[in-house]
Amino acid sequence: MRLRWLALLVSIPLAGCGLVYKVDVQQGNLFDKPTVDALKPGMTKRQVLLVMGSPSVVSPFDQDLWHYVSTIRRGRNVMEHKDLTLYFKDDALVRMDGDYFPEDPDQLIKDASKYKRQYPDDKRSNDDKKKKQQQGQG
């Protein structure tokens, strides 16, 4: 009986420390490749706001420089930091620098499978999958 109480008392603080499970954390502006590809030189600031949303940082000294910053940490892995910088001149987009989180279908499916999500390909039998692959090759 005392051993059970001791185990309970030890496990409660450990559960709170994240030793048992670590949640995926996304912060900032997380955008995909089609969204970034929609940005074209000459777009106004208003058009960029409609496509991308509000920037994470607008420099108080240079209103024509917008930063979209995002971070993601999957479980206990190293935090990935991405930054997309947009440059404007006379209220028009001139150029873009930086990187972003391109949409990685394999990673998205892997993440979804952790949460027991199934996609149509997962529900098919192996014979159906082979037929589909053969149709795509031929």
ChimeraX commands (.cxc) that place a marker at each C-alpha (Angstrom):
marker #1 position 0.00,0.00,0.00 radius 0.5
marker #1 position 2.80,2.42,0.87 radius 0.5
marker #1 position 4.57,1.51,-2.35 radius 0.5
marker #1 position 1.52,2.57,-4.37 radius 0.5
marker #1 position 1.36,5.95,-2.60 radius 0.5
marker #1 position 5.07,6.47,-3.15 radius 0.5
marker #1 position 4.72,5.66,-6.85 radius 0.5
marker #1 position 1.79,8.07,-7.12 radius 0.5
marker #1 position 3.67,10.86,-5.35 radius 0.5
marker #1 position 6.66,10.42,-7.63 radius 0.5
marker #1 position 4.67,10.18,-10.88 radius 0.5
marker #1 position 2.58,13.33,-10.40 radius 0.5
marker #1 position 5.50,15.82,-10.43 radius 0.5
marker #1 position 7.13,13.96,-13.33 radius 0.5
marker #1 position 3.96,14.20,-15.41 radius 0.5
marker #1 position 3.91,17.97,-14.90 radius 0.5
marker #1 position 7.53,18.31,-16.05 radius 0.5
marker #1 position 6.78,17.01,-19.52 radius 0.5
marker #1 position 8.76,13.81,-19.14 radius 0.5
marker #1 position 5.77,11.75,-20.11 radius 0.5
marker #1 position 4.52,13.61,-23.21 radius 0.5
marker #1 position 5.59,16.74,-25.03 radius 0.5
marker #1 position 3.01,18.62,-27.14 radius 0.5
marker #1 position 3.86,19.99,-30.59 radius 0.5
marker #1 position 4.06,23.78,-30.33 radius 0.5
marker #1 position 3.55,26.20,-33.22 radius 0.5
marker #1 position 3.83,29.94,-32.67 radius 0.5
marker #1 position 3.74,32.95,-34.91 radius 0.5
marker #1 position 2.70,33.12,-38.54 radius 0.5
marker #1 position 2.70,29.59,-39.89 radius 0.5
marker #1 position 2.00,29.66,-43.60 radius 0.5
marker #1 position 2.19,27.22,-46.48 radius 0.5
marker #1 position 3.79,27.33,-49.90 radius 0.5
marker #1 position 0.65,28.32,-51.88 radius 0.5
marker #1 position 0.15,31.32,-49.58 radius 0.5
marker #1 position 3.70,32.56,-50.06 radius 0.5
marker #1 position 3.55,31.83,-53.79 radius 0.5
marker #1 position 0.46,34.07,-53.99 radius 0.5
marker #1 position 2.65,37.08,-53.15 radius 0.5
marker #1 position 3.65,38.98,-56.28 radius 0.5
marker #1 position 5.78,42.11,-56.68 radius 0.5
marker #1 position 3.61,45.19,-57.02 radius 0.5
marker #1 position 0.95,44.05,-54.52 radius 0.5
marker #1 position -0.17,46.75,-52.12 radius 0.5
marker #1 position 0.22,46.41,-48.36 radius 0.5
marker #1 position -3.52,45.88,-48.10 radius 0.5
marker #1 position -3.42,43.01,-50.58 radius 0.5
marker #1 position -0.52,41.41,-48.70 radius 0.5
marker #1 position -2.50,41.71,-45.45 radius 0.5
marker #1 position -5.43,39.90,-47.08 radius 0.5
marker #1 position -3.17,37.06,-48.26 radius 0.5
marker #1 position -0.77,36.68,-45.34 radius 0.5
marker #1 position -2.51,38.24,-42.38 radius 0.5
marker #1 position -0.86,40.65,-39.97 radius 0.5
marker #1 position 2.93,40.56,-39.79 radius 0.5
marker #1 position 4.61,39.47,-36.56 radius 0.5
marker #1 position 6.87,42.52,-36.52 radius 0.5
marker #1 position 6.68,45.89,-38.25 radius 0.5
marker #1 position 9.70,48.03,-37.56 radius 0.5
marker #1 position 8.74,51.32,-35.91 radius 0.5
marker #1 position 11.60,52.98,-37.77 radius 0.5
marker #1 position 10.82,51.54,-41.21 radius 0.5
marker #1 position 7.13,50.94,-41.97 radius 0.5
marker #1 position 8.10,49.40,-45.32 radius 0.5
marker #1 position 9.75,46.37,-43.72 radius 0.5
marker #1 position 7.50,43.53,-42.49 radius 0.5
marker #1 position 8.64,40.35,-40.75 radius 0.5
marker #1 position 6.58,37.19,-40.55 radius 0.5
marker #1 position 8.22,35.06,-37.86 radius 0.5
marker #1 position 7.24,31.53,-36.87 radius 0.5
marker #1 position 8.59,28.73,-34.74 radius 0.5
marker #1 position 7.63,25.10,-34.45 radius 0.5
marker #1 position 8.80,22.42,-32.07 radius 0.5
marker #1 position 7.65,18.86,-32.68 radius 0.5
marker #1 position 7.79,16.96,-29.41 radius 0.5
marker #1 position 11.28,17.13,-27.94 radius 0.5
marker #1 position 13.02,18.01,-31.21 radius 0.5
marker #1 position 14.96,21.21,-31.74 radius 0.5
marker #1 position 12.82,24.30,-32.33 radius 0.5
marker #1 position 12.75,25.39,-35.97 radius 0.5
marker #1 position 12.75,29.14,-36.55 radius 0.5
marker #1 position 11.58,30.65,-39.84 radius 0.5
marker #1 position 11.48,34.25,-40.96 radius 0.5
marker #1 position 9.96,35.80,-44.06 radius 0.5
marker #1 position 10.78,39.46,-44.67 radius 0.5
marker #1 position 8.77,41.60,-47.08 radius 0.5
marker #1 position 10.12,44.86,-48.48 radius 0.5
marker #1 position 7.80,47.62,-49.69 radius 0.5
marker #1 position 8.43,50.84,-51.57 radius 0.5
marker #1 position 5.68,53.42,-52.13 radius 0.5
marker #1 position 3.09,50.98,-50.66 radius 0.5
marker #1 position 3.99,48.24,-53.17 radius 0.5
marker #1 position 5.73,44.92,-52.52 radius 0.5
marker #1 position 9.23,45.04,-54.00 radius 0.5
marker #1 position 10.86,41.80,-52.85 radius 0.5
marker #1 position 10.83,38.95,-50.32 radius 0.5
marker #1 position 13.66,37.36,-48.35 radius 0.5
marker #1 position 13.86,34.52,-45.91 radius 0.5
marker #1 position 12.40,31.10,-45.61 radius 0.5
marker #1 position 9.08,29.60,-44.60 radius 0.5
marker #1 position 7.56,26.26,-43.73 radius 0.5
marker #1 position 6.87,24.67,-47.07 radius 0.5
marker #1 position 4.03,22.21,-46.93 radius 0.5
marker #1 position 5.56,18.75,-46.53 radius 0.5
marker #1 position 2.83,16.16,-47.20 radius 0.5
marker #1 position 4.84,13.30,-45.69 radius 0.5
marker #1 position 5.38,15.20,-42.45 radius 0.5
marker #1 position 1.72,16.25,-42.30 radius 0.5
marker #1 position 0.56,12.64,-42.71 radius 0.5
marker #1 position 3.08,11.48,-40.12 radius 0.5
marker #1 position 1.84,14.11,-37.66 radius 0.5
marker #1 position -1.79,13.24,-38.35 radius 0.5
marker #1 position -1.18,9.52,-37.87 radius 0.5
marker #1 position -0.01,10.25,-34.32 radius 0.5
marker #1 position -3.54,11.43,-33.63 radius 0.5
marker #1 position -5.14,8.41,-35.36 radius 0.5
marker #1 position -6.32,10.33,-38.42 radius 0.5
marker #1 position -6.80,8.27,-41.57 radius 0.5
marker #1 position -6.69,9.51,-45.10 radius 0.5
marker #1 position -8.32,7.80,-48.09 radius 0.5
marker #1 position -5.03,6.12,-49.07 radius 0.5
marker #1 position -4.74,4.63,-45.57 radius 0.5
marker #1 position -8.21,3.10,-45.77 radius 0.5
marker #1 position -7.64,1.35,-49.10 radius 0.5
marker #1 position -6.55,-2.24,-49.33 radius 0.5
marker #1 position -3.03,-2.95,-50.57 radius 0.5
marker #1 position -4.39,-4.23,-53.90 radius 0.5
marker #1 position -6.18,-0.92,-54.52 radius 0.5
marker #1 position -3.01,1.01,-53.69 radius 0.5
marker #1 position -0.98,-1.09,-56.16 radius 0.5
marker #1 position -3.58,-0.51,-58.90 radius 0.5
marker #1 position -3.50,3.23,-58.30 radius 0.5
marker #1 position 0.31,3.29,-58.46 radius 0.5
marker #1 position 0.29,1.29,-61.71 radius 0.5
marker #1 position -2.26,3.67,-63.24 radius 0.5
marker #1 position -0.09,6.63,-62.30 radius 0.5
marker #1 position 2.99,5.07,-63.92 radius 0.5
marker #1 position 1.29,3.91,-67.10 radius 0.5
marker link #1:1,2 radius 0.2
marker link #1:2,3 radius 0.2
marker link #1:3,4 radius 0.2
marker link #1:4,5 radius 0.2
marker link #1:5,6 radius 0.2
marker link #1:6,7 radius 0.2
marker link #1:7,8 radius 0.2
marker link #1:8,9 radius 0.2
marker link #1:9,10 radius 0.2
marker link #1:10,11 radius 0.2
marker link #1:11,12 radius 0.2
marker link #1:12,13 radius 0.2
marker link #1:13,14 radius 0.2
marker link #1:14,15 radius 0.2
marker link #1:15,16 radius 0.2
marker link #1:16,17 radius 0.2
marker link #1:17,18 radius 0.2
marker link #1:18,19 radius 0.2
marker link #1:19,20 radius 0.2
marker link #1:20,21 radius 0.2
marker link #1:21,22 radius 0.2
marker link #1:22,23 radius 0.2
marker link #1:23,24 radius 0.2
marker link #1:24,25 radius 0.2
marker link #1:25,26 radius 0.2
marker link #1:26,27 radius 0.2
marker link #1:27,28 radius 0.2
marker link #1:28,29 radius 0.2
marker link #1:29,30 radius 0.2
marker link #1:30,31 radius 0.2
marker link #1:31,32 radius 0.2
marker link #1:32,33 radius 0.2
marker link #1:33,34 radius 0.2
marker link #1:34,35 radius 0.2
marker link #1:35,36 radius 0.2
marker link #1:36,37 radius 0.2
marker link #1:37,38 radius 0.2
marker link #1:38,39 radius 0.2
marker link #1:39,40 radius 0.2
marker link #1:40,41 radius 0.2
marker link #1:41,42 radius 0.2
marker link #1:42,43 radius 0.2
marker link #1:43,44 radius 0.2
marker link #1:44,45 radius 0.2
marker link #1:45,46 radius 0.2
marker link #1:46,47 radius 0.2
marker link #1:47,48 radius 0.2
marker link #1:48,49 radius 0.2
marker link #1:49,50 radius 0.2
marker link #1:50,51 radius 0.2
marker link #1:51,52 radius 0.2
marker link #1:52,53 radius 0.2
marker link #1:53,54 radius 0.2
marker link #1:54,55 radius 0.2
marker link #1:55,56 radius 0.2
marker link #1:56,57 radius 0.2
marker link #1:57,58 radius 0.2
marker link #1:58,59 radius 0.2
marker link #1:59,60 radius 0.2
marker link #1:60,61 radius 0.2
marker link #1:61,62 radius 0.2
marker link #1:62,63 radius 0.2
marker link #1:63,64 radius 0.2
marker link #1:64,65 radius 0.2
marker link #1:65,66 radius 0.2
marker link #1:66,67 radius 0.2
marker link #1:67,68 radius 0.2
marker link #1:68,69 radius 0.2
marker link #1:69,70 radius 0.2
marker link #1:70,71 radius 0.2
marker link #1:71,72 radius 0.2
marker link #1:72,73 radius 0.2
marker link #1:73,74 radius 0.2
marker link #1:74,75 radius 0.2
marker link #1:75,76 radius 0.2
marker link #1:76,77 radius 0.2
marker link #1:77,78 radius 0.2
marker link #1:78,79 radius 0.2
marker link #1:79,80 radius 0.2
marker link #1:80,81 radius 0.2
marker link #1:81,82 radius 0.2
marker link #1:82,83 radius 0.2
marker link #1:83,84 radius 0.2
marker link #1:84,85 radius 0.2
marker link #1:85,86 radius 0.2
marker link #1:86,87 radius 0.2
marker link #1:87,88 radius 0.2
marker link #1:88,89 radius 0.2
marker link #1:89,90 radius 0.2
marker link #1:90,91 radius 0.2
marker link #1:91,92 radius 0.2
marker link #1:92,93 radius 0.2
marker link #1:93,94 radius 0.2
marker link #1:94,95 radius 0.2
marker link #1:95,96 radius 0.2
marker link #1:96,97 radius 0.2
marker link #1:97,98 radius 0.2
marker link #1:98,99 radius 0.2
marker link #1:99,100 radius 0.2
marker link #1:100,101 radius 0.2
marker link #1:101,102 radius 0.2
marker link #1:102,103 radius 0.2
marker link #1:103,104 radius 0.2
marker link #1:104,105 radius 0.2
marker link #1:105,106 radius 0.2
marker link #1:106,107 radius 0.2
marker link #1:107,108 radius 0.2
marker link #1:108,109 radius 0.2
marker link #1:109,110 radius 0.2
marker link #1:110,111 radius 0.2
marker link #1:111,112 radius 0.2
marker link #1:112,113 radius 0.2
marker link #1:113,114 radius 0.2
marker link #1:114,115 radius 0.2
marker link #1:115,116 radius 0.2
marker link #1:116,117 radius 0.2
marker link #1:117,118 radius 0.2
marker link #1:118,119 radius 0.2
marker link #1:119,120 radius 0.2
marker link #1:120,121 radius 0.2
marker link #1:121,122 radius 0.2
marker link #1:122,123 radius 0.2
marker link #1:123,124 radius 0.2
marker link #1:124,125 radius 0.2
marker link #1:125,126 radius 0.2
marker link #1:126,127 radius 0.2
marker link #1:127,128 radius 0.2
marker link #1:128,129 radius 0.2
marker link #1:129,130 radius 0.2
marker link #1:130,131 radius 0.2
marker link #1:131,132 radius 0.2
marker link #1:132,133 radius 0.2
marker link #1:133,134 radius 0.2
marker link #1:134,135 radius 0.2
marker link #1:135,136 radius 0.2
marker link #1:136,137 radius 0.2
marker link #1:137,138 radius 0.2
view
